[in-house]
Amino acid sequence: LDISGPFSLFRHTVVYGWALAALVPRALWCNHFELTAQCALGRGSHLATLEVRSGDPIGPGRELRRHDSRLEERFEKAFRRAAPDWDVIREPNPVEADGVLVFPDFELLHRRDPERRWYLEIVGFWTREYLDEKLRRLRAAGIDRLVLCIDEKRCCKDEELPPNARVVRYKKRIDPRTVLAMLEPSVMT
């Protein structure tokens, strides 16, 4: 498996370094692994090679984060408080779309009526190309019950969105009551 950040050919940034370093604790769960990384130590252009293998004396790492971002974490906590009749499932089973898998951020499932099941995807800070591809895949998946929470800075036009999606635009935080109104429009009016 070869992993690199999207700008790794042009520049090496600390942000991408931290993101890639977050994979190390996952490797520690494997029975056998070999990890080789090209690392820039400091602000120079010199790259050093780091090699780690199963059995190497590596101390216990930090516990894996449950959420990809603080935005996701805050949304889940706030939605649980605002909607006690709904279960929030983080990273539910993937959905097939055009021969690839789409991994929604959340599945929202009503506790007393399992037919009331929605996927929720948070579209935050990404490149335009990433956003275009994500929206294309979500359209191809044909998910009937989809809530897209889109950062207002992304400037998505309505015609770019999947036809069945309900859209919540947000700035810095996602209002769980707005999402709940999308799921239960008659209850919130």
C-alpha positions in Angstrom: 0.0 0.0 0.0 1.6 3.3 -1.1 0.1 6.4 0.5 1.0 10.0 -0.1 -0.6 13.4 0.4 -2.1 15.2 -2.6 0.7 17.8 -2.7 3.6 15.5 -1.9 5.1 16.0 -5.4 5.3 19.7 -4.9 5.9 20.3 -1.3 6.1 18.5 2.0 3.9 20.0 4.8 3.6 19.2 8.4 -0.2 18.9 8.0 0.2 16.0 5.6 2.9 14.5 7.8 0.7 14.4 10.8 -2.2 12.9 8.8 0.0 10.2 7.4 1.6 9.5 10.8 -1.9 8.8 12.1 -1.7 5.5 10.2 1.1 4.2 12.5 -1.3 3.1 15.3 -3.4 1.2 12.9 -0.3 -0.7 11.7 0.4 -1.7 15.3 -2.9 -3.7 15.3 -1.6 -5.9 12.5 0.2 -9.2 13.2 2.8 -8.4 10.6 3.7 -5.1 9.0 6.5 -3.2 7.4 6.4 0.6 7.3 8.8 2.7 5.2 8.4 6.5 5.1 10.3 9.3 3.5 10.4 12.1 6.2 11.5 15.7 6.0 13.1 16.4 9.4 12.9 20.1 9.8 12.6 22.7 7.1 15.2 21.4 4.7 14.6 19.5 1.5 16.6 16.4 2.7 14.4 13.4 3.2 15.3 10.7 5.7 14.0 7.1 5.5 12.2 5.7 8.5 11.6 1.9 8.6 9.5 0.2 11.2 8.5 -3.5 11.3 6.3 -5.6 13.5 8.3 -6.7 16.5 10.3 -3.4 16.7 10.2 -1.9 20.2 7.5 0.7 19.7 5.7 2.1 22.7 2.0 2.2 22.9 0.7 5.0 20.7 -2.2 7.3 21.3 -5.7 5.8 21.1 -7.2 6.0 17.7 -9.5 8.9 17.2 -13.1 8.0 16.6 -13.9 11.0 14.4 -12.0 12.5 11.4 -12.5 16.0 12.7 -13.7 18.0 15.7 -16.7 19.1 13.5 -17.9 15.5 13.2 -17.3 14.9 16.9 -19.3 18.0 17.9 -22.1 17.1 15.5 -22.5 13.6 16.8 -22.7 14.8 20.5 -25.1 17.6 19.7 -27.3 15.4 17.5 -27.5 12.7 20.2 -28.7 15.4 22.7 -31.2 17.0 20.3 -32.6 13.7 18.9 -32.8 11.0 21.6 -35.0 8.8 19.4 -32.3 8.5 16.8 -29.1 6.3 16.8 -26.0 7.8 15.3 -23.8 5.2 13.6 -20.4 6.5 12.8 -18.9 5.1 9.5 -21.7 2.7 8.6 -21.4 0.0 6.0 -20.2 1.3 2.6 -22.6 1.9 -0.3 -21.7 0.7 -3.9 -21.5 3.4 -6.6 -20.1 2.9 -10.1 -18.0 0.0 -9.0 -16.4 1.8 -6.0 -17.5 2.0 -2.4 -18.8 5.2 -0.9 -18.3 5.6 2.9 -20.8 8.0 4.4 -19.8 9.7 7.6 -22.9 8.8 9.5 -26.1 6.7 9.4 -29.0 8.1 11.3 -31.5 5.4 12.4 -34.8 5.9 14.2 -34.9 3.6 17.2 -38.7 2.8 17.0 -38.9 2.8 13.2 -35.9 1.2 11.5 -37.4 2.1 8.1 -36.5 5.7 8.9 -32.8 5.4 8.0 -30.7 8.3 6.6 -27.1 8.7 5.5 -25.4 11.9 6.5 -22.3 13.2 4.7 -20.3 16.2 5.9 -18.6 18.0 3.1 -16.0 20.3 4.6 -12.5 21.5 3.7 -11.3 19.7 0.5 -10.1 20.5 -2.9 -12.5 21.2 -5.7 -11.5 18.0 -7.5 -12.2 15.9 -4.4 -15.6 17.6 -3.9 -16.6 17.0 -7.6 -15.6 13.3 -7.3 -17.4 12.8 -4.0 -20.6 14.5 -5.3 -20.4 12.4 -8.5 -20.2 9.2 -6.5 -23.0 10.2 -4.2 -25.2 10.9 -7.3 -24.2 7.5 -8.8 -25.0 5.7 -5.5 -28.7 6.8 -5.8 -29.2 7.0 -2.1 -32.8 7.9 -1.5 -32.3 9.3 2.0 -29.2 11.5 2.1 -28.5 14.6 4.1 -25.5 16.6 2.9 -24.0 19.0 5.3 -22.0 21.4 3.2 -19.6 24.1 4.4 -20.8 27.4 3.0 -17.3 28.1 1.8 -17.5 25.2 -0.7 -19.9 27.1 -2.9 -21.7 24.0 -4.3 -24.4 24.8 -6.7 -27.7 23.0 -6.3 -27.5 21.3 -9.7 -24.2 19.7 -8.7 -25.8 17.9 -5.8 -27.4 14.4 -5.8 -31.1 14.8 -6.8 -32.6 13.3 -3.7 -30.2 14.9 -1.2 -31.4 17.3 1.5 -28.9 20.0 2.1 -27.8 21.7 5.3 -25.4 24.5 4.8 -23.2 25.3 7.7 -20.6 27.7 8.9 -18.2 26.3 11.6 -20.8 24.0 13.2 -23.7 21.9 12.0 -27.0 22.7 13.8 -28.5 19.3 14.8 -32.0 20.8 14.9 -31.7 21.7 11.3 -30.7 18.2 10.4 -33.5 16.8 12.5 -36.0 19.0 10.7 -34.8 17.4 7.4 -35.5 14.0 8.9 -38.8 14.8 10.6 -40.3 17.8 8.7 -43.8 17.4 10.2 -42.5 17.3 13.8 -40.4 20.5 13.6 -43.1 22.7 12.0 
